[in-house]
Amino acid sequence: MIGADTQSTDGIKKNENTIKLHDITKNTILAGSGSLGLIEEVEETIEDHKKTKKPKITERTSIRTIRDIVSNAASDARIKRVEKLQKYIRYEHIPSADFIFGGYKNEPCAFFIGDYGETNIIHTYKAIGSSESFAEVILSTHYNDKMSIDDAAKLAHWAIKKASELDIYVGDKIQLKVFKKNESYPISHAQIEGFETIYRCREIVYTEMFSDGSYLLKQFSELTKRKKEQMSLVSK
């Protein structure tokens, strides 16, 4: 299971309906977070590898080979950006991007890929982006390795939805995809609408019945308030 919001931010300008989950082959998916320019450059490199006379990426290409191609593309894009911008801005301010690459070999597998090209296998769950700490509060509390696809989809939706309330850089619609042995497929709009209803009900139940939930919601409420204040400053 892999999910993302569909809002991208260019400076202070928000763009809606940004597709962040990209199919590489029938059963491999790439998600990126960070500099839109770097992400697009990596995606273009992948497409080039698929379109050459002797494609390096086909439906028969192994998961690890594709992972290494993505890793090299991320590293190369970063190096080019550093060479281009280091004369003008401080090194630590040069835009960056991280990726999650998922696929299915004998079983589902996923990797975190940093923009230096480093790769780490994801054994349980992983969030990336500006709100990863918010999302991982939800994931760390409710994830278990016996979850059904439906429960995993609900959990991913919950984490992204809550992050969108706390982080001005997360928002718009939520996109969820499942990767299986011979295919990847999206969770339908109708199912996601159902998750929205479940989310709202869960918030009410937590507020009314559980002291621990109320405390957590109070912390989230403070972060939501800060987000609104940030957004008002941006709009001014």
GUGU-193337 format. One record per residue (C-alpha): x, y, z; residue number from 1; residue in three letters. Coordinates in Angstrom, 3 decimals, decimal comma, padded with zeros to 6 digits. Each point is the difference from the previous one (the first is absolute). Example, Ala and Ser with C-alpha at 12.3 -4.5 7.8 and 13.67 -1.06 7.14 Angstrom:
BEGIN
<atom><c1>012,300</c1><c2>-004,500</c2><c3>007,800</c3><k>1</k><r>ala</r></atom>
<atom><c1>001,370</c1><c2>003,440</c2><c3>-000,660</c3><k>2</k><r>ser</r></atom>
***
This chain:
BEGIN
<atom><c1>000,000</c1><c2>000,000</c2><c3>000,000</c3><k>1</k><r>met</r></atom>
<atom><c1>001,307</c1><c2>003,441</c2><c3>-000,920</c3><k>2</k><r>ile</r></atom>
<atom><c1>-001,749</c1><c2>003,350</c2><c3>000,294</c3><k>3</k><r>gly</r></atom>
<atom><c1>000,452</c1><c2>003,730</c2><c3>-000,478</c3><k>4</k><r>ala</r></atom>
<atom><c1>-001,832</c1><c2>003,303</c2><c3>000,008</c3><k>5</k><r>asp</r></atom>
<atom><c1>-000,398</c1><c2>001,862</c2><c3>-003,305</c3><k>6</k><r>thr</r></atom>
<atom><c1>001,133</c1><c2>003,486</c2><c3>001,004</c3><k>7</k><r>gln</r></atom>
<atom><c1>003,359</c1><c2>001,354</c2><c3>-001,100</c3><k>8</k><r>ser</r></atom>
<atom><c1>001,490</c1><c2>003,319</c2><c3>001,049</c3><k>9</k><r>thr</r></atom>
<atom><c1>002,219</c1><c2>002,226</c2><c3>-002,095</c3><k>10</k><r>asp</r></atom>
<atom><c1>001,237</c1><c2>002,639</c2><c3>002,412</c3><k>11</k><r>gly</r></atom>
<atom><c1>-003,271</c1><c2>001,281</c2><c3>001,471</c3><k>12</k><r>ile</r></atom>
<atom><c1>-002,125</c1><c2>-001,035</c2><c3>-002,990</c3><k>13</k><r>lys</r></atom>
<atom><c1>-002,110</c1><c2>-003,121</c2><c3>000,515</c3><k>14</k><r>lys</r></atom>
<atom><c1>-000,770</c1><c2>-002,347</c2><c3>-002,875</c3><k>15</k><r>asn</r></atom>
<atom><c1>-002,850</c1><c2>-002,493</c2><c3>000,217</c3><k>16</k><r>glu</r></atom>
<atom><c1>-000,487</c1><c2>-003,362</c2><c3>-001,724</c3><k>17</k><r>asn</r></atom>
<atom><c1>003,725</c1><c2>-000,751</c2><c3>-000,080</c3><k>18</k><r>thr</r></atom>
<atom><c1>000,501</c1><c2>-003,712</c2><c3>-000,637</c3><k>19</k><r>ile</r></atom>
<atom><c1>002,683</c1><c2>-001,261</c2><c3>002,388</c3><k>20</k><r>lys</r></atom>
<atom><c1>-000,376</c1><c2>-003,756</c2><c3>-000,527</c3><k>21</k><r>leu</r></atom>
<atom><c1>001,512</c1><c2>-001,145</c2><c3>-003,286</c3><k>22</k><r>his</r></atom>
<atom><c1>-000,147</c1><c2>-003,488</c2><c3>-001,496</c3><k>23</k><r>asp</r></atom>
<atom><c1>003,382</c1><c2>-001,115</c2><c3>-001,336</c3><k>24</k><r>ile</r></atom>
<atom><c1>-001,112</c1><c2>-003,486</c2><c3>-001,012</c3><k>25</k><r>thr</r></atom>
<atom><c1>-003,233</c1><c2>-001,916</c2><c3>000,611</c3><k>26</k><r>lys</r></atom>
<atom><c1>000,962</c1><c2>-000,813</c2><c3>003,567</c3><k>27</k><r>asn</r></atom>
<atom><c1>002,503</c1><c2>002,707</c2><c3>000,995</c3><k>28</k><r>thr</r></atom>
<atom><c1>-000,851</c1><c2>003,497</c2><c3>001,244</c3><k>29</k><r>ile</r></atom>
<atom><c1>002,102</c1><c2>003,060</c2><c3>000,807</c3><k>30</k><r>leu</r></atom>
<atom><c1>-000,999</c1><c2>002,813</c2><c3>002,352</c3><k>31</k><r>ala</r></atom>
<atom><c1>002,064</c1><c2>003,152</c2><c3>000,485</c3><k>32</k><r>gly</r></atom>
<atom><c1>000,015</c1><c2>002,832</c2><c3>002,503</c3><k>33</k><r>ser</r></atom>
<atom><c1>001,992</c1><c2>003,212</c2><c3>-000,028</c3><k>34</k><r>gly</r></atom>
<atom><c1>001,178</c1><c2>002,156</c2><c3>-002,889</c3><k>35</k><r>ser</r></atom>
<atom><c1>-002,423</c1><c2>-000,387</c2><c3>-002,900</c3><k>36</k><r>leu</r></atom>
<atom><c1>002,810</c1><c2>000,691</c2><c3>-002,478</c3><k>37</k><r>gly</r></atom>
<atom><c1>002,145</c1><c2>-002,829</c2><c3>001,352</c3><k>38</k><r>leu</r></atom>
<atom><c1>-002,919</c1><c2>-002,427</c2><c3>000,095</c3><k>39</k><r>ile</r></atom>
<atom><c1>-000,919</c1><c2>000,779</c2><c3>-003,604</c3><k>40</k><r>glu</r></atom>
<atom><c1>003,607</c1><c2>-000,451</c2><c3>-001,081</c3><k>41</k><r>glu</r></atom>
<atom><c1>000,132</c1><c2>-003,452</c2><c3>001,594</c3><k>42</k><r>val</r></atom>
<atom><c1>-003,320</c1><c2>-000,952</c2><c3>-001,623</c3><k>43</k><r>glu</r></atom>
<atom><c1>001,256</c1><c2>001,183</c2><c3>-003,409</c3><k>44</k><r>glu</r></atom>
<atom><c1>003,154</c1><c2>-002,091</c2><c3>000,371</c3><k>45</k><r>thr</r></atom>
<atom><c1>-002,106</c1><c2>-003,064</c2><c3>000,786</c3><k>46</k><r>ile</r></atom>
<atom><c1>-002,188</c1><c2>000,604</c2><c3>-003,064</c3><k>47</k><r>glu</r></atom>
<atom><c1>003,129</c1><c2>000,374</c2><c3>-002,164</c3><k>48</k><r>asp</r></atom>
<atom><c1>001,193</c1><c2>-003,403</c2><c3>001,225</c3><k>49</k><r>his</r></atom>
<atom><c1>-003,329</c1><c2>-001,490</c2><c3>-001,072</c3><k>50</k><r>lys</r></atom>
<atom><c1>000,025</c1><c2>001,520</c2><c3>-003,504</c3><k>51</k><r>lys</r></atom>
<atom><c1>003,519</c1><c2>-000,699</c2><c3>-001,275</c3><k>52</k><r>thr</r></atom>
<atom><c1>000,643</c1><c2>-002,576</c2><c3>-002,742</c3><k>53</k><r>lys</r></atom>
<atom><c1>001,278</c1><c2>-002,385</c2><c3>002,648</c3><k>54</k><r>lys</r></atom>
<atom><c1>-002,132</c1><c2>000,979</c2><c3>003,022</c3><k>55</k><r>pro</r></atom>
<atom><c1>001,589</c1><c2>-000,374</c2><c3>003,402</c3><k>56</k><r>lys</r></atom>
<atom><c1>-003,462</c1><c2>-000,157</c2><c3>001,570</c3><k>57</k><r>ile</r></atom>
<atom><c1>-002,582</c1><c2>-002,505</c2><c3>-001,233</c3><k>58</k><r>thr</r></atom>
<atom><c1>-002,669</c1><c2>-002,131</c2><c3>001,662</c3><k>59</k><r>glu</r></atom>
<atom><c1>002,681</c1><c2>-002,655</c2><c3>000,497</c3><k>60</k><r>arg</r></atom>
<atom><c1>002,530</c1><c2>002,270</c2><c3>001,684</c3><k>61</k><r>thr</r></atom>
<atom><c1>000,670</c1><c2>-000,991</c2><c3>003,602</c3><k>62</k><r>ser</r></atom>
<atom><c1>-001,165</c1><c2>002,134</c2><c3>002,920</c3><k>63</k><r>ile</r></atom>
<atom><c1>003,568</c1><c2>000,564</c2><c3>001,152</c3><k>64</k><r>arg</r></atom>
<atom><c1>001,176</c1><c2>001,085</c2><c3>-003,444</c3><k>65</k><r>thr</r></atom>
<atom><c1>-002,776</c1><c2>002,594</c2><c3>-000,207</c3><k>66</k><r>ile</r></atom>
<atom><c1>000,784</c1><c2>001,087</c2><c3>003,547</c3><k>67</k><r>arg</r></atom>
<atom><c1>003,651</c1><c2>000,561</c2><c3>-000,976</c3><k>68</k><r>asp</r></atom>
<atom><c1>-001,037</c1><c2>001,991</c2><c3>-003,096</c3><k>69</k><r>ile</r></atom>
<atom><c1>-002,200</c1><c2>002,244</c2><c3>002,164</c3><k>70</k><r>val</r></atom>
<atom><c1>002,808</c1><c2>000,354</c2><c3>002,542</c3><k>71</k><r>ser</r></atom>
<atom><c1>002,517</c1><c2>001,039</c2><c3>-002,673</c3><k>72</k><r>asn</r></atom>
<atom><c1>-002,505</c1><c2>002,395</c2><c3>-001,583</c3><k>73</k><r>ala</r></atom>
<atom><c1>-000,656</c1><c2>001,659</c2><c3>003,367</c3><k>74</k><r>ala</r></atom>
<atom><c1>003,711</c1><c2>000,344</c2><c3>000,717</c3><k>75</k><r>ser</r></atom>
<atom><c1>000,771</c1><c2>001,377</c2><c3>-003,482</c3><k>76</k><r>asp</r></atom>
<atom><c1>-002,836</c1><c2>002,534</c2><c3>000,218</c3><k>77</k><r>ala</r></atom>
<atom><c1>001,293</c1><c2>001,183</c2><c3>003,366</c3><k>78</k><r>arg</r></atom>
<atom><c1>003,580</c1><c2>000,366</c2><c3>-001,283</c3><k>79</k><r>ile</r></atom>
<atom><c1>-001,171</c1><c2>002,027</c2><c3>-003,009</c3><k>80</k><r>lys</r></atom>
<atom><c1>-002,046</c1><c2>002,264</c2><c3>002,250</c3><k>81</k><r>arg</r></atom>
<atom><c1>002,940</c1><c2>000,540</c2><c3>002,372</c3><k>82</k><r>val</r></atom>
<atom><c1>002,336</c1><c2>000,855</c2><c3>-002,890</c3><k>83</k><r>glu</r></atom>
<atom><c1>-002,549</c1><c2>002,445</c2><c3>-001,396</c3><k>84</k><r>lys</r></atom>
<atom><c1>-000,980</c1><c2>001,785</c2><c3>003,215</c3><k>85</k><r>leu</r></atom>
<atom><c1>002,940</c1><c2>-000,163</c2><c3>002,388</c3><k>86</k><r>gln</r></atom>
<atom><c1>001,406</c1><c2>003,267</c2><c3>-001,398</c3><k>87</k><r>lys</r></atom>
<atom><c1>-003,189</c1><c2>001,814</c2><c3>000,920</c3><k>88</k><r>tyr</r></atom>
<atom><c1>-001,375</c1><c2>-001,499</c2><c3>003,221</c3><k>89</k><r>ile</r></atom>
<atom><c1>001,348</c1><c2>-001,771</c2><c3>003,065</c3><k>90</k><r>arg</r></atom>
<atom><c1>000,482</c1><c2>-003,749</c2><c3>-000,437</c3><k>91</k><r>tyr</r></atom>
<atom><c1>-002,460</c1><c2>-000,924</c2><c3>002,777</c3><k>92</k><r>glu</r></atom>
<atom><c1>-002,741</c1><c2>002,008</c2><c3>-001,749</c3><k>93</k><r>his</r></atom>
<atom><c1>000,247</c1><c2>-001,859</c2><c3>-003,299</c3><k>94</k><r>ile</r></atom>
<atom><c1>-003,353</c1><c2>-001,751</c2><c3>-000,704</c3><k>95</k><r>pro</r></atom>
<atom><c1>-000,205</c1><c2>-003,720</c2><c3>000,697</c3><k>96</k><r>ser</r></atom>
<atom><c1>-002,417</c1><c2>-002,887</c2><c3>-000,519</c3><k>97</k><r>ala</r></atom>
<atom><c1>-000,614</c1><c2>-003,441</c2><c3>001,506</c3><k>98</k><r>asp</r></atom>
<atom><c1>-001,781</c1><c2>-002,976</c2><c3>-001,500</c3><k>99</k><r>phe</r></atom>
<atom><c1>-001,842</c1><c2>-003,171</c2><c3>000,914</c3><k>100</k><r>ile</r></atom>
<atom><c1>000,189</c1><c2>-002,771</c2><c3>-002,571</c3><k>101</k><r>phe</r></atom>
<atom><c1>-002,295</c1><c2>-002,991</c2><c3>000,376</c3><k>102</k><r>gly</r></atom>
<atom><c1>-000,536</c1><c2>-003,171</c2><c3>-001,940</c3><k>103</k><r>gly</r></atom>
<atom><c1>-000,762</c1><c2>-003,686</c2><c3>000,148</c3><k>104</k><r>tyr</r></atom>
<atom><c1>002,468</c1><c2>-002,805</c2><c3>-000,481</c3><k>105</k><r>lys</r></atom>
<atom><c1>-000,796</c1><c2>-003,144</c2><c3>001,982</c3><k>106</k><r>asn</r></atom>
<atom><c1>-001,742</c1><c2>002,276</c2><c3>002,469</c3><k>107</k><r>glu</r></atom>
<atom><c1>-000,607</c1><c2>003,761</c2><c3>000,331</c3><k>108</k><r>pro</r></atom>
<atom><c1>003,174</c1><c2>002,008</c2><c3>000,583</c3><k>109</k><r>cys</r></atom>
<atom><c1>000,762</c1><c2>003,698</c2><c3>000,311</c3><k>110</k><r>ala</r></atom>
<atom><c1>003,094</c1><c2>002,197</c2><c3>000,245</c3><k>111</k><r>phe</r></atom>
<atom><c1>000,793</c1><c2>003,486</c2><c3>001,214</c3><k>112</k><r>phe</r></atom>
<atom><c1>002,269</c1><c2>001,816</c2><c3>-002,477</c3><k>113</k><r>ile</r></atom>
<atom><c1>001,681</c1><c2>003,247</c2><c3>001,035</c3><k>114</k><r>gly</r></atom>
<atom><c1>001,195</c1><c2>002,640</c2><c3>-002,429</c3><k>115</k><r>asp</r></atom>
<atom><c1>003,611</c1><c2>-000,943</c2><c3>000,691</c3><k>116</k><r>tyr</r></atom>
<atom><c1>-000,881</c1><c2>-003,393</c2><c3>-001,476</c3><k>117</k><r>gly</r></atom>
<atom><c1>-000,058</c1><c2>-001,860</c2><c3>003,304</c3><k>118</k><r>glu</r></atom>
<atom><c1>-002,536</c1><c2>-002,852</c2><c3>000,214</c3><k>119</k><r>thr</r></atom>
<atom><c1>-001,542</c1><c2>-001,728</c2><c3>002,995</c3><k>120</k><r>asn</r></atom>
<atom><c1>-002,548</c1><c2>-002,778</c2><c3>-000,012</c3><k>121</k><r>ile</r></atom>
<atom><c1>-003,273</c1><c2>000,828</c2><c3>001,753</c3><k>122</k><r>ile</r></atom>
<atom><c1>-000,952</c1><c2>-002,890</c2><c3>002,280</c3><k>123</k><r>his</r></atom>
<atom><c1>-003,174</c1><c2>001,484</c2><c3>001,472</c3><k>124</k><r>thr</r></atom>
<atom><c1>-001,037</c1><c2>003,550</c2><c3>-000,939</c3><k>125</k><r>tyr</r></atom>
<atom><c1>001,612</c1><c2>003,250</c2><c3>-001,062</c3><k>126</k><r>lys</r></atom>
<atom><c1>-001,163</c1><c2>003,598</c2><c3>-000,426</c3><k>127</k><r>ala</r></atom>
<atom><c1>001,909</c1><c2>002,646</c2><c3>-001,948</c3><k>128</k><r>ile</r></atom>
<atom><c1>-000,501</c1><c2>003,711</c2><c3>-000,517</c3><k>129</k><r>gly</r></atom>
<atom><c1>-000,500</c1><c2>003,053</c2><c3>002,152</c3><k>130</k><r>ser</r></atom>
<atom><c1>-002,621</c1><c2>-001,715</c2><c3>002,171</c3><k>131</k><r>ser</r></atom>
<atom><c1>001,650</c1><c2>-003,386</c2><c3>000,445</c3><k>132</k><r>glu</r></atom>
<atom><c1>000,186</c1><c2>000,423</c2><c3>003,798</c3><k>133</k><r>ser</r></atom>
<atom><c1>-003,768</c1><c2>000,626</c2><c3>000,181</c3><k>134</k><r>phe</r></atom>
<atom><c1>-000,786</c1><c2>-002,991</c2><c3>-002,212</c3><k>135</k><r>ala</r></atom>
<atom><c1>002,288</c1><c2>-002,304</c2><c3>001,943</c3><k>136</k><r>glu</r></atom>
<atom><c1>-001,829</c1><c2>000,790</c2><c3>003,258</c3><k>137</k><r>val</r></atom>
<atom><c1>-003,018</c1><c2>-001,719</c2><c3>-001,552</c3><k>138</k><r>ile</r></atom>
<atom><c1>001,941</c1><c2>-002,752</c2><c3>-001,775</c3><k>139</k><r>leu</r></atom>
<atom><c1>002,128</c1><c2>-000,986</c2><c3>003,003</c3><k>140</k><r>ser</r></atom>
<atom><c1>-003,078</c1><c2>-000,293</c2><c3>002,221</c3><k>141</k><r>thr</r></atom>
<atom><c1>-002,299</c1><c2>-001,959</c2><c3>-002,312</c3><k>142</k><r>his</r></atom>
<atom><c1>002,115</c1><c2>-001,946</c2><c3>-002,494</c3><k>143</k><r>tyr</r></atom>
<atom><c1>000,309</c1><c2>-003,774</c2><c3>000,270</c3><k>144</k><r>asn</r></atom>
<atom><c1>001,350</c1><c2>-002,509</c2><c3>-002,514</c3><k>145</k><r>asp</r></atom>
<atom><c1>-003,233</c1><c2>-002,023</c2><c3>-000,013</c3><k>146</k><r>lys</r></atom>
<atom><c1>-002,090</c1><c2>002,843</c2><c3>-001,445</c3><k>147</k><r>met</r></atom>
<atom><c1>-002,314</c1><c2>-000,614</c2><c3>-002,943</c3><k>148</k><r>ser</r></atom>
<atom><c1>000,296</c1><c2>002,158</c2><c3>-003,123</c3><k>149</k><r>ile</r></atom>
<atom><c1>-003,179</c1><c2>001,821</c2><c3>001,038</c3><k>150</k><r>asp</r></atom>
<atom><c1>001,325</c1><c2>000,756</c2><c3>003,485</c3><k>151</k><r>asp</r></atom>
<atom><c1>003,361</c1><c2>001,087</c2><c3>-001,414</c3><k>152</k><r>ala</r></atom>
<atom><c1>-001,798</c1><c2>002,367</c2><c3>-002,390</c3><k>153</k><r>ala</r></atom>
<atom><c1>-002,041</c1><c2>001,469</c2><c3>002,868</c3><k>154</k><r>lys</r></atom>
<atom><c1>003,163</c1><c2>000,513</c2><c3>002,050</c3><k>155</k><r>leu</r></atom>
<atom><c1>001,877</c1><c2>001,654</c2><c3>-002,870</c3><k>156</k><r>ala</r></atom>
<atom><c1>-002,985</c1><c2>002,295</c2><c3>-000,602</c3><k>157</k><r>his</r></atom>
<atom><c1>-000,174</c1><c2>000,855</c2><c3>003,704</c3><k>158</k><r>trp</r></atom>
<atom><c1>003,691</c1><c2>000,913</c2><c3>000,159</c3><k>159</k><r>ala</r></atom>
<atom><c1>-000,129</c1><c2>002,202</c2><c3>-003,118</c3><k>160</k><r>ile</r></atom>
<atom><c1>-003,301</c1><c2>001,631</c2><c3>000,995</c3><k>161</k><r>lys</r></atom>
<atom><c1>001,280</c1><c2>000,925</c2><c3>003,439</c3><k>162</k><r>lys</r></atom>
<atom><c1>003,246</c1><c2>001,318</c2><c3>-001,491</c3><k>163</k><r>ala</r></atom>
<atom><c1>-002,021</c1><c2>002,200</c2><c3>-002,369</c3><k>164</k><r>ser</r></atom>
<atom><c1>-001,644</c1><c2>001,664</c2><c3>003,001</c3><k>165</k><r>glu</r></atom>
<atom><c1>003,327</c1><c2>000,748</c2><c3>001,638</c3><k>166</k><r>leu</r></atom>
<atom><c1>002,333</c1><c2>000,896</c2><c3>-002,880</c3><k>167</k><r>asp</r></atom>
<atom><c1>-000,602</c1><c2>002,791</c2><c3>-002,533</c3><k>168</k><r>ile</r></atom>
<atom><c1>002,009</c1><c2>-001,952</c2><c3>-002,582</c3><k>169</k><r>tyr</r></atom>
<atom><c1>-002,374</c1><c2>-002,992</c2><c3>000,059</c3><k>170</k><r>val</r></atom>
<atom><c1>-003,536</c1><c2>000,045</c2><c3>-001,362</c3><k>171</k><r>gly</r></atom>
<atom><c1>-002,527</c1><c2>-000,536</c2><c3>-002,788</c3><k>172</k><r>asp</r></atom>
<atom><c1>-001,198</c1><c2>-003,502</c2><c3>-000,917</c3><k>173</k><r>lys</r></atom>
<atom><c1>001,600</c1><c2>-003,209</c2><c3>001,224</c3><k>174</k><r>ile</r></atom>
<atom><c1>001,272</c1><c2>-002,646</c2><c3>-002,415</c3><k>175</k><r>gln</r></atom>
<atom><c1>000,559</c1><c2>-003,619</c2><c3>001,098</c3><k>176</k><r>leu</r></atom>
<atom><c1>001,382</c1><c2>-002,918</c2><c3>-001,984</c3><k>177</k><r>lys</r></atom>
<atom><c1>000,587</c1><c2>-003,689</c2><c3>000,631</c3><k>178</k><r>val</r></atom>
<atom><c1>002,776</c1><c2>-001,984</c2><c3>-001,656</c3><k>179</k><r>phe</r></atom>
<atom><c1>-000,535</c1><c2>-003,726</c2><c3>-000,495</c3><k>180</k><r>lys</r></atom>
<atom><c1>001,720</c1><c2>-002,830</c2><c3>-001,843</c3><k>181</k><r>lys</r></atom>
<atom><c1>-000,952</c1><c2>000,923</c2><c3>-003,565</c3><k>182</k><r>asn</r></atom>
<atom><c1>-001,586</c1><c2>003,408</c2><c3>000,362</c3><k>183</k><r>glu</r></atom>
<atom><c1>-000,429</c1><c2>003,185</c2><c3>001,946</c3><k>184</k><r>ser</r></atom>
<atom><c1>-003,384</c1><c2>001,617</c2><c3>000,359</c3><k>185</k><r>tyr</r></atom>
<atom><c1>-001,477</c1><c2>003,113</c2><c3>001,625</c3><k>186</k><r>pro</r></atom>
<atom><c1>-002,401</c1><c2>000,004</c2><c3>002,922</c3><k>187</k><r>ile</r></atom>
<atom><c1>-003,236</c1><c2>001,320</c2><c3>-001,487</c3><k>188</k><r>ser</r></atom>
<atom><c1>-001,379</c1><c2>003,471</c2><c3>000,593</c3><k>189</k><r>his</r></atom>
<atom><c1>-003,092</c1><c2>-001,561</c2><c3>001,615</c3><k>190</k><r>ala</r></atom>
<atom><c1>002,165</c1><c2>-001,903</c2><c3>002,499</c3><k>191</k><r>gln</r></atom>
<atom><c1>001,972</c1><c2>003,129</c2><c3>000,855</c3><k>192</k><r>ile</r></atom>
<atom><c1>-003,272</c1><c2>001,877</c2><c3>000,547</c3><k>193</k><r>glu</r></atom>
<atom><c1>-000,905</c1><c2>-002,778</c2><c3>002,438</c3><k>194</k><r>gly</r></atom>
<atom><c1>003,321</c1><c2>000,466</c2><c3>001,784</c3><k>195</k><r>phe</r></atom>
<atom><c1>-000,846</c1><c2>003,713</c2><c3>000,355</c3><k>196</k><r>glu</r></atom>
<atom><c1>-003,186</c1><c2>-000,925</c2><c3>001,857</c3><k>197</k><r>thr</r></atom>
<atom><c1>001,891</c1><c2>-002,469</c2><c3>002,211</c3><k>198</k><r>ile</r></atom>
<atom><c1>002,581</c1><c2>002,696</c2><c3>000,723</c3><k>199</k><r>tyr</r></atom>
<atom><c1>-002,626</c1><c2>002,508</c2><c3>001,139</c3><k>200</k><r>arg</r></atom>
<atom><c1>-001,714</c1><c2>-002,597</c2><c3>002,189</c3><k>201</k><r>cys</r></atom>
<atom><c1>003,317</c1><c2>-001,020</c2><c3>001,539</c3><k>202</k><r>arg</r></atom>
<atom><c1>000,738</c1><c2>003,604</c2><c3>000,954</c3><k>203</k><r>glu</r></atom>
<atom><c1>-003,368</c1><c2>000,290</c2><c3>001,754</c3><k>204</k><r>ile</r></atom>
<atom><c1>000,459</c1><c2>-003,283</c2><c3>001,868</c3><k>205</k><r>val</r></atom>
<atom><c1>003,511</c1><c2>000,902</c2><c3>001,127</c3><k>206</k><r>tyr</r></atom>
<atom><c1>-001,175</c1><c2>003,366</c2><c3>001,235</c3><k>207</k><r>thr</r></atom>
<atom><c1>-003,030</c1><c2>-001,294</c2><c3>001,905</c3><k>208</k><r>glu</r></atom>
<atom><c1>001,167</c1><c2>-003,321</c2><c3>001,417</c3><k>209</k><r>met</r></atom>
<atom><c1>003,741</c1><c2>-000,302</c2><c3>000,462</c3><k>210</k><r>phe</r></atom>
<atom><c1>002,136</c1><c2>002,232</c2><c3>002,149</c3><k>211</k><r>ser</r></atom>
<atom><c1>003,142</c1><c2>-001,092</c2><c3>-001,840</c3><k>212</k><r>asp</r></atom>
<atom><c1>-001,671</c1><c2>000,800</c2><c3>-003,295</c3><k>213</k><r>gly</r></atom>
<atom><c1>-001,153</c1><c2>003,369</c2><c3>001,300</c3><k>214</k><r>ser</r></atom>
<atom><c1>003,521</c1><c2>000,838</c2><c3>001,094</c3><k>215</k><r>tyr</r></atom>
<atom><c1>001,370</c1><c2>-000,969</c2><c3>-003,412</c3><k>216</k><r>leu</r></atom>
<atom><c1>-002,684</c1><c2>002,030</c2><c3>-001,758</c3><k>217</k><r>leu</r></atom>
<atom><c1>000,841</c1><c2>002,975</c2><c3>002,209</c3><k>218</k><r>lys</r></atom>
<atom><c1>003,599</c1><c2>-000,157</c2><c3>-001,177</c3><k>219</k><r>gln</r></atom>
<atom><c1>-001,141</c1><c2>-000,315</c2><c3>-003,598</c3><k>220</k><r>phe</r></atom>
<atom><c1>-002,408</c1><c2>002,915</c2><c3>000,530</c3><k>221</k><r>ser</r></atom>
<atom><c1>002,882</c1><c2>002,231</c2><c3>001,055</c3><k>222</k><r>glu</r></atom>
<atom><c1>001,924</c1><c2>-000,969</c2><c3>-003,126</c3><k>223</k><r>leu</r></atom>
<atom><c1>-003,099</c1><c2>000,627</c2><c3>-002,141</c3><k>224</k><r>thr</r></atom>
<atom><c1>-000,313</c1><c2>003,458</c2><c3>001,529</c3><k>225</k><r>lys</r></atom>
<atom><c1>003,628</c1><c2>000,728</c2><c3>-000,872</c3><k>226</k><r>arg</r></atom>
<atom><c1>-000,608</c1><c2>-001,174</c2><c3>-003,573</c3><k>227</k><r>lys</r></atom>
<atom><c1>-002,915</c1><c2>002,424</c2><c3>-000,368</c3><k>228</k><r>lys</r></atom>
<atom><c1>002,174</c1><c2>002,820</c2><c3>001,332</c3><k>229</k><r>glu</r></atom>
<atom><c1>002,729</c1><c2>-000,900</c2><c3>-002,499</c3><k>230</k><r>gln</r></atom>
<atom><c1>-002,511</c1><c2>-000,090</c2><c3>-002,832</c3><k>231</k><r>met</r></atom>
<atom><c1>-001,332</c1><c2>003,438</c2><c3>000,920</c3><k>232</k><r>ser</r></atom>
<atom><c1>003,528</c1><c2>001,370</c2><c3>-000,072</c3><k>233</k><r>leu</r></atom>
<atom><c1>000,574</c1><c2>-001,574</c2><c3>-003,437</c3><k>234</k><r>val</r></atom>
<atom><c1>-003,244</c1><c2>001,473</c2><c3>-001,365</c3><k>235</k><r>ser</r></atom>
<atom><c1>001,003</c1><c2>003,472</c2><c3>001,206</c3><k>236</k><r>lys</r></atom>
***
